[in-house]
Amino acid sequence: MASPIAEWLVTVRSTPIEEFAWWKYHVSFFIGVFVAFPLILLSSPDGILGGLWRFFGIAGEVRAVLNVTLRALGVVIAVSWIGSLFGYYYDARYLDTLEVDYSPHWKAYVVLHLTFGIGAFLSVPIYTIQRLRHVGIPLFANERL
């Protein structure tokens, strides 16, 4: 019986590079860390909206929902952190197949990603913004870029 990681690696290797959108890991990490996490903190009963939740008498329910949401977000961030690490290489390979004048230096992004434990908070936003600026991110497009 193969492990889930071995099965995942076989799937990644057998999937054509054009069909696997590695940019999604970078975008999910970016949105999770810089959009969703601050929104959860702001919505906390101990945060800015705490008085509103206490006024309506739902502070406990909001706290329970936010705890579950925060744990799910932690899983998303952890998975996208690892996916982003591999995504630099595979997305750079995919971008090389396109006819664009942009080729990211994936080795530099990997080194920055692994630096001091907080490097991902620098490398992922830089990579995501540079990819958006030069090639675009096909979030709502029918075609893959």
C-alpha positions as CSV (number, residue, x, y, z in Angstrom):
1,M,0.0,0.0,0.0
2,A,1.5,3.3,-1.1
3,S,1.5,6.3,1.1
4,P,-0.7,9.4,0.3
5,I,2.4,11.4,-0.4
6,A,3.8,8.8,-2.8
7,E,0.4,8.7,-4.6
8,W,0.4,12.5,-4.8
9,L,3.9,12.6,-6.3
10,V,2.9,10.0,-8.9
11,T,-0.1,12.1,-9.8
12,V,2.1,15.3,-10.1
13,R,4.7,13.6,-12.2
14,S,2.1,12.0,-14.6
15,T,0.0,15.2,-15.0
16,P,1.1,17.4,-17.9
17,I,2.6,20.7,-16.7
18,E,-0.1,22.7,-18.5
19,E,-2.9,21.0,-16.6
20,F,-1.7,21.6,-13.1
21,A,-2.1,25.2,-11.9
22,W,0.7,25.7,-9.4
23,W,-0.1,29.4,-9.0
24,K,-3.1,28.4,-6.9
25,Y,-0.9,27.6,-4.0
26,H,0.7,31.0,-4.0
27,V,-2.6,32.8,-4.3
28,S,-4.3,30.7,-1.6
29,F,-1.3,31.4,0.8
30,F,-1.4,35.1,-0.1
31,I,-5.2,35.4,0.5
32,G,-5.1,33.2,3.6
33,V,-2.4,35.2,5.3
34,F,-3.1,38.7,4.1
35,V,-6.9,38.7,3.8
36,A,-8.6,35.9,5.7
37,F,-6.5,35.9,8.8
38,P,-6.8,39.7,9.4
39,L,-10.6,39.4,8.8
40,I,-10.9,36.7,11.4
41,L,-8.9,38.7,13.9
42,L,-11.1,41.8,13.2
43,S,-14.3,39.8,13.6
44,S,-13.2,38.3,16.9
45,P,-15.5,39.0,20.0
46,D,-12.4,40.4,21.6
47,G,-11.6,42.6,18.7
48,I,-13.1,45.7,17.1
49,L,-16.6,44.1,16.6
50,G,-16.7,42.6,20.1
51,G,-19.2,45.1,21.4
52,L,-21.5,44.4,18.5
53,W,-21.4,40.7,19.1
54,R,-22.1,41.1,22.8
55,F,-24.9,43.6,22.1
56,F,-26.7,40.9,20.0
57,G,-25.8,38.2,22.5
58,I,-23.9,36.0,20.1
59,A,-20.3,36.5,21.2
60,G,-20.0,32.8,22.2
61,E,-21.4,31.6,18.9
62,V,-19.1,33.9,16.9
63,R,-16.1,32.8,19.0
64,A,-16.9,29.1,18.3
65,V,-17.4,29.7,14.5
66,L,-14.2,31.7,14.3
67,N,-12.2,29.0,16.2
68,V,-13.3,26.4,13.6
69,T,-12.6,28.9,10.8
70,L,-9.2,29.7,12.2
71,R,-8.2,26.0,12.4
72,A,-9.4,25.4,8.8
73,L,-7.4,28.4,7.7
74,G,-4.4,27.0,9.5
75,V,-4.7,23.8,7.4
76,V,-5.1,25.8,4.2
77,I,-2.0,28.0,5.0
78,A,0.1,24.9,5.9
79,V,-0.8,23.1,2.7
80,S,-0.4,26.1,0.5
81,W,3.0,26.8,2.2
82,I,4.3,23.4,1.1
83,G,2.6,23.7,-2.3
84,S,4.1,27.1,-2.9
85,L,7.6,25.7,-2.2
86,F,7.1,23.2,-5.1
87,G,5.1,25.6,-7.1
88,Y,8.0,28.0,-7.7
89,Y,9.8,25.3,-9.8
90,Y,6.8,23.9,-11.6
91,D,5.2,27.3,-12.3
92,A,8.5,28.5,-13.7
93,R,8.7,25.5,-16.0
94,Y,5.1,26.2,-17.1
95,L,5.8,29.8,-17.8
96,D,8.8,28.8,-19.9
97,T,6.4,27.0,-22.2
98,L,4.4,30.2,-22.8
99,E,5.5,32.9,-25.1
100,V,6.1,35.5,-22.5
101,D,9.1,37.6,-21.6
102,Y,9.0,36.6,-17.9
103,S,10.8,33.8,-16.3
104,P,10.9,33.8,-12.5
105,H,14.1,32.8,-10.7
106,W,12.6,30.0,-8.8
107,K,15.8,29.1,-6.9
108,A,15.9,32.6,-5.3
109,Y,12.2,32.3,-4.3
110,V,12.8,28.9,-2.7
111,V,15.8,30.1,-0.8
112,L,13.8,33.2,0.4
113,H,10.8,31.0,1.2
114,L,12.9,28.8,3.5
115,T,14.8,31.6,5.2
116,F,14.3,32.2,8.9
117,G,10.8,30.6,9.0
118,I,9.2,33.8,7.9
119,G,10.6,33.9,4.4
120,A,7.3,32.6,2.9
121,F,5.6,35.8,4.1
122,L,8.0,37.7,1.8
123,S,8.5,35.4,-1.1
124,V,4.9,34.4,-1.8
125,P,3.6,37.9,-2.0
126,I,6.5,39.0,-4.2
127,Y,6.1,36.0,-6.5
128,T,2.3,36.4,-6.7
129,I,2.5,40.1,-7.4
130,Q,5.3,39.6,-10.0
131,R,3.4,36.8,-11.7
132,L,0.2,39.0,-11.7
133,R,2.2,41.9,-13.1
134,H,4.0,40.1,-15.9
135,V,1.8,37.1,-16.9
136,G,-1.5,37.5,-15.0
137,I,-3.3,35.1,-12.7
138,P,-6.3,33.3,-14.4
139,L,-8.6,33.4,-11.4
140,F,-11.8,33.9,-13.2
141,A,-10.7,32.9,-16.7
142,N,-11.9,29.9,-18.5
143,E,-8.5,29.3,-20.0
144,R,-5.4,28.5,-18.0
145,L,-2.4,30.8,-18.3
